[in-house]
């Protein structure tokens, strides 16, 4: 017990001071938390303090000190930021700068160990280096979060169905076993194969018979829902308790369909490779909460790059603190992800953590965002999933799979709030005026459900 208290104090000291963590202490804290939960069913009194936000005044002071330390490291060690002269006047870093010269953002003092890629759905993949320290630290903190906030237990089975190139795959694959739960690497295979695996008992000692937790992107979730509905699958076929969606816009319509098809609660979250470990989750009131402990989160006007006012459209600009990142260092990184500031402070259960609207995605036509379009289209169950669309000259082109005047009429009737000139249905993605790339397209080839080879071909 004394050792655990010392480790908790060391963890809190690093969080407060902004200095590096001792990895062995953080790992030991994970083991202590797991042992306590396995023995008593709960993490113990005061454990939530490791993840909870602090008093606003204290948090403001901590933010200033963490930011000063991060800026100091970046200006001294990172080629891209070495040209800056005023630590109080740091301009936003555009995504194109990191994408075009990733090595310019690597610290001179770094010991790069792992190169992660973004999926590149909005352009060329962005490359981000991570050190062993960063991987071990973020994995351990993820394990604490999965146990303390996510309720993951040692008899659970967690499955990942995301791109293997992302840092999320690396971190979760390391974090889940730390909790005692089993990790299953499903990958992004044919949705039929994934449903088969979710419904097939694994029969391993000490674990639930079926996969209990599933982590995936919203578009791949849509593909699973489509296949489950068409294939006659029932929630009784699965053992899922929770499904975690991230990386793309998740609409209420898709979430409800997924919960009905899979029989599990679907949670919405936010993360991206470049700004790890900064991540957020959506509360029951529909706010995206981004804890301030691991990075500075700003919402800026996408044109002026000034702070967005209340109830205004803005882009997320994020600085991961150097306490957690020592390799690719980023200051005020413009993510390109749009949100709307809240008109007034939230009063939800997570009100102590800063919040915005849910992720709106990208601007697809003026102030029309990805979420605006998906909210319209995914409310119509006749449209195929994952949803594909493009806007050109104010016309919304939608992949419908067939010519359906009744469907078009329903969409046009509900599209009044969108600033578009009209809607056109097309049968295939090839007919869209511009490519519509979603992460569900990153399907890995598998022999499961593959078409049989012609006779004589081997």
URZIJO-V997301 format. One record per pair of residues at least 12 apart in sequence whose ideal C-beta (glycine too) atoms are under 8 Angstrom apart, sorted by the first residue. I is the first residue (numbers start at 0). GAP is how many residues later the second one is. Records with the same first field share a line. If there is no record, write none. Layout:
BEGIN
I->GAP ; GAP
END
This chain:
BEGIN
2->25 ; 29
3->25 ; 28 ; 32
6->18 ; 19 ; 21 ; 22 ; 25
7->21 ; 38 ; 42
9->12 ; 15
10->14 ; 15 ; 18 ; 39
11->37 ; 38
13->309
14->278 ; 308
15->46
17->44 ; 47 ; 48 ; 51 ; 52 ; 303 ; 304 ; 305
18->304
19->113 ; 303 ; 306
20->116 ; 302
22->110 ; 113 ; 114 ; 117
25->110 ; 111 ; 114 ; 115
26->109 ; 113 ; 151
28->21 ; 111 ; 115
29->110 ; 113 ; 114 ; 117 ; 148 ; 149
30->147
32->14 ; 111 ; 114 ; 115
33->113 ; 120 ; 144 ; 145 ; 146
36->110 ; 116
37->115 ; 116 ; 142
42->104 ; 105
46->101
47->100
49->94 ; 98
50->93 ; 94 ; 97 ; 98 ; 240
51->300
52->238 ; 239 ; 240 ; 299 ; 300
58->233
61->230 ; 231
62->229 ; 233
65->230 ; 255 ; 257
66->229 ; 252 ; 254
67->19
68->252 ; 253 ; 254
69->249 ; 250 ; 251 ; 252 ; 259 ; 261
70->16 ; 19 ; 260
71->15
72->34 ; 249 ; 253 ; 256
73->33 ; 248 ; 255 ; 256 ; 257
74->12
76->30 ; 31 ; 32 ; 33 ; 252
77->26 ; 27 ; 28 ; 29 ; 30 ; 251
78->24 ; 25 ; 26 ; 29
79->13 ; 17 ; 21 ; 24 ; 25
80->248 ; 250
89->241 ; 242
90->214 ; 241
91->208 ; 213 ; 225 ; 240 ; 241 ; 242
92->237 ; 238 ; 239 ; 240 ; 241
93->240
94->31 ; 179 ; 238 ; 239 ; 240 ; 241
97->28 ; 30 ; 176 ; 230 ; 232 ; 235
98->24 ; 25 ; 27
101->24 ; 25 ; 26 ; 27 ; 226
104->223 ; 224 ; 225
105->23 ; 221 ; 222 ; 223
106->219 ; 220 ; 221 ; 222
108->217
109->19 ; 21 ; 216 ; 217 ; 218
110->20 ; 21 ; 22 ; 216
111->17 ; 18 ; 19 ; 215
112->16 ; 17 ; 18 ; 19 ; 22
113->15 ; 16 ; 17 ; 18 ; 21 ; 53 ; 56
114->12 ; 13 ; 14 ; 15
115->12 ; 13 ; 14 ; 49 ; 50 ; 51 ; 54 ; 157
116->48 ; 49 ; 156
117->47 ; 48 ; 154 ; 155 ; 156
118->44 ; 46 ; 47 ; 128 ; 320 ; 323
120->316 ; 317 ; 318 ; 320
121->214 ; 240 ; 315
124->40
125->147 ; 148
127->39 ; 145 ; 146 ; 200
128->198 ; 199
129->37 ; 146 ; 197 ; 198
130->195 ; 196
132->193
133->190 ; 191 ; 192 ; 193
134->35 ; 36 ; 39
135->38
136->187
137->33 ; 138 ; 139 ; 186
138->31 ; 32 ; 35 ; 36 ; 39
139->35 ; 38
140->136
141->29 ; 30 ; 32 ; 33 ; 135
142->32 ; 33 ; 35 ; 36
145->29 ; 30 ; 33 ; 35
146->32
149->92
151->24 ; 27 ; 29 ; 61
152->26 ; 27 ; 28
153->25 ; 26 ; 27 ; 52
154->26 ; 51 ; 52 ; 53
155->25 ; 26 ; 51 ; 52 ; 56 ; 57 ; 85
156->24 ; 25 ; 26 ; 27 ; 45 ; 50 ; 51 ; 53 ; 54 ; 55 ; 56
157->14 ; 18 ; 23 ; 24 ; 25 ; 26 ; 53 ; 54 ; 55 ; 56 ; 57
158->24 ; 25 ; 26 ; 27 ; 38 ; 39 ; 52 ; 54 ; 55 ; 56
159->12 ; 13 ; 23 ; 24 ; 25 ; 26 ; 27 ; 55 ; 56
160->25 ; 26 ; 27 ; 33 ; 53 ; 54 ; 55 ; 59
161->26 ; 53 ; 54 ; 55 ; 58 ; 85 ; 277
162->25 ; 276 ; 279
163->23
165->81 ; 107
166->106 ; 109
167->47 ; 78 ; 79 ; 103 ; 105 ; 108
170->105 ; 106
171->43
172->12
180->26 ; 32
181->20 ; 22 ; 25
183->13 ; 18 ; 27
186->257 ; 259
187->28 ; 32 ; 251 ; 252 ; 254 ; 255 ; 256
188->254 ; 255 ; 257 ; 259
189->253 ; 256 ; 258 ; 259
190->29 ; 32 ; 33 ; 35 ; 36
191->35 ; 39 ; 256 ; 257
192->253 ; 255 ; 256
193->30
194->29 ; 32 ; 33 ; 36 ; 38 ; 42
195->252
196->14
197->12 ; 13 ; 16 ; 39 ; 40 ; 41 ; 42 ; 64
198->34 ; 38 ; 39
207->31
208->30
209->28 ; 29 ; 30
210->27 ; 28 ; 29
211->27 ; 28 ; 29 ; 30
212->27 ; 28 ; 29 ; 30 ; 31
213->26 ; 28 ; 29 ; 30 ; 48 ; 50
214->28 ; 29 ; 31
215->27 ; 28 ; 29
216->28 ; 29 ; 30 ; 31 ; 221 ; 222 ; 223
217->27 ; 28 ; 29 ; 30 ; 31 ; 32 ; 33 ; 36
218->29 ; 167 ; 168 ; 219 ; 220 ; 221 ; 222
219->166 ; 219 ; 220
220->22 ; 24 ; 29 ; 33 ; 37 ; 45
221->32 ; 156 ; 163 ; 164 ; 165 ; 218
222->162 ; 163 ; 217
223->34 ; 37 ; 38
224->29 ; 32 ; 33 ; 36 ; 37 ; 160
225->158 ; 159 ; 160
227->33 ; 34
228->28 ; 32
232->28
233->29
234->25 ; 26 ; 27 ; 28 ; 29
235->27
237->24 ; 25 ; 26
239->22 ; 23 ; 24
240->23 ; 24
241->22 ; 23 ; 24 ; 25
242->15 ; 19 ; 21 ; 22 ; 23 ; 24
243->22 ; 23 ; 25
244->13 ; 21 ; 22 ; 23 ; 24
245->22 ; 23 ; 24 ; 25
246->24 ; 25 ; 192
247->113 ; 190 ; 191
248->109 ; 110 ; 111 ; 112 ; 121 ; 122 ; 125
249->16 ; 18 ; 108
250->120 ; 123 ; 124 ; 127 ; 128
251->123
252->122 ; 125 ; 126
253->120 ; 124 ; 131
254->13
256->124
266->14 ; 15
267->13 ; 14 ; 90
268->12 ; 13
269->12 ; 18 ; 20 ; 67 ; 89
271->63 ; 65
273->54 ; 56 ; 59 ; 61
274->20 ; 43 ; 45 ; 55 ; 58 ; 60
275->44 ; 49
276->17 ; 18 ; 43 ; 47
277->12 ; 16 ; 17 ; 19 ; 40 ; 42
281->76
282->63 ; 65 ; 66 ; 67 ; 72
283->64 ; 65
284->61 ; 63 ; 64
285->71 ; 72
286->55 ; 59 ; 61 ; 63 ; 68 ; 69 ; 70 ; 71
287->51 ; 67 ; 68 ; 69 ; 70 ; 71
288->61 ; 64 ; 65 ; 66
289->63 ; 64 ; 65 ; 66
290->62 ; 63
291->61 ; 62
293->26 ; 27 ; 29 ; 30
294->23 ; 24 ; 25 ; 26 ; 29
295->22 ; 23 ; 25 ; 36
296->19 ; 20 ; 21 ; 57
297->18 ; 19 ; 20 ; 34
298->15 ; 16 ; 17 ; 18 ; 40 ; 42 ; 57
299->14 ; 15 ; 17 ; 34
300->12 ; 13 ; 14
301->12 ; 13 ; 36 ; 61
304->12 ; 29
307->33
308->32
309->31 ; 32 ; 33 ; 34
310->29 ; 30 ; 31 ; 32
311->28 ; 29
312->25 ; 26 ; 27 ; 47 ; 54 ; 56
313->24 ; 25 ; 26 ; 27 ; 42
314->19 ; 20 ; 21 ; 22 ; 23 ; 24
315->19 ; 21 ; 22 ; 23 ; 40
316->15 ; 16 ; 17 ; 18
317->12 ; 14 ; 15 ; 17
318->12 ; 13 ; 14
335->26
336->22 ; 23 ; 24 ; 25
337->21 ; 22 ; 23 ; 24 ; 25 ; 31
338->17 ; 18 ; 19 ; 20 ; 21
339->16 ; 17 ; 20
340->15 ; 16
341->13 ; 14 ; 15
357->13
358->12
359->12
360->13
363->27
364->26 ; 29 ; 54 ; 55
365->53
366->52
367->23 ; 50 ; 51 ; 52
371->46
372->16 ; 18 ; 23 ; 45
373->13
375->35 ; 38 ; 39 ; 42
376->12 ; 21 ; 34
378->35
379->27 ; 30 ; 31
381->18 ; 22 ; 25
382->15 ; 16 ; 17 ; 18 ; 24
383->15 ; 16 ; 17
385->52 ; 54
386->12
387->41 ; 44 ; 48 ; 50
388->43 ; 47
389->42 ; 43 ; 44 ; 45 ; 46
390->29
391->41 ; 42
392->28
393->25 ; 26 ; 27 ; 28
394->25 ; 26 ; 27 ; 28 ; 29
395->19 ; 22 ; 24 ; 26 ; 27 ; 28
396->26 ; 27 ; 28 ; 29 ; 34 ; 35 ; 36
397->13 ; 25 ; 26 ; 27 ; 28
398->26 ; 27 ; 28 ; 29 ; 30 ; 32 ; 33 ; 37
399->25 ; 26 ; 27
400->26 ; 27
401->25
402->22 ; 24
403->21
406->18
407->15 ; 17
410->12
END
